[in-house]
């Protein structure tokens, strides 16, 4: 589990810029369709499930966990040279995530398979959502996107060979993880239950609670429909999620509407990352993986940021 991060010169070359496919295709607002999907893929891994159980406040603060993931993804894609520091801090943070699995075995967040799998789920979610809901990328762009995320994995210290070296082998790797590693874990079930009763987003004022209750059922139904429909059938079955031709038709209708909106959406909705980081700058600076320039005016701990940190 020793760090295998690149030297400074190689690290700078791996940082993404506006010319990259990731910069142009990783932050379409419709990417939220893949949020639950990626989270379920992650928490269905036994090591990640145990880490979330022991070191996360996901159940109490699901939106904060989602925002923290978005902070990380946007900082690594749109952070420029700050990406190097972000990925270094993130790896350091994972060194202390360890404990005991339900079967008594020990786990560590830096186990090679689990550590690489998180990166794999993020890029896979981008690919799957684009194929189903956007259809704005070519196969050549998928290949380039994957190569760019391999570079980000290198910055994180993912070992060479823990992820397929070529995009052509990614589907086989994904299927192997489904068959051999993923299952019905405690944290995955908790994620599903939270989708059935989504909490009011913390950025909405308290007076909107009655309105959120009105929106609760359609929001929950759509979230579960999309997440369940995107999952591979084998994992869907292991998690006890029901599917039917009628739900498949509903998902196809949602996808068709989403694709029809593509030419109508402004560029700011198709590339949200830079504006997201501006909006979240104050919140990000309190986090331990935040780069120094976000933290330079914050020397004292924020009294509101207490308790366990979400992984």
Buried (B, 14 or more C-beta within 10 A) or exposed (E): EEEBBBEEEEBEEBBBEEEBBBBBBBBBBBBBBBBBBBBBBBBBBBBBBBBBBBBBBBBEBBBBBBBBBBBBBBBBBBBEEBBBBBBBBBBEBBEEBBBEBEEEEEBBBBBBBBBBBBBBBBBBBBBBBBBBBBEBBEEEBBBBBBBBBBBBBBBBBBBEEBBBEEBEEBEEBBEEBBEEBBBBBBBBBBBBEBBEEBBBEEEEEEEEEEEBEEEBEEEBEBBBBBBBBBBBEEBBEBBEBEBEEEBEEBBEEBBEEBBEBBEEBEEEBBBBBBBBBEEBEEBBBBBEBBBEEBBEEEEEEEEEEEEEBBB
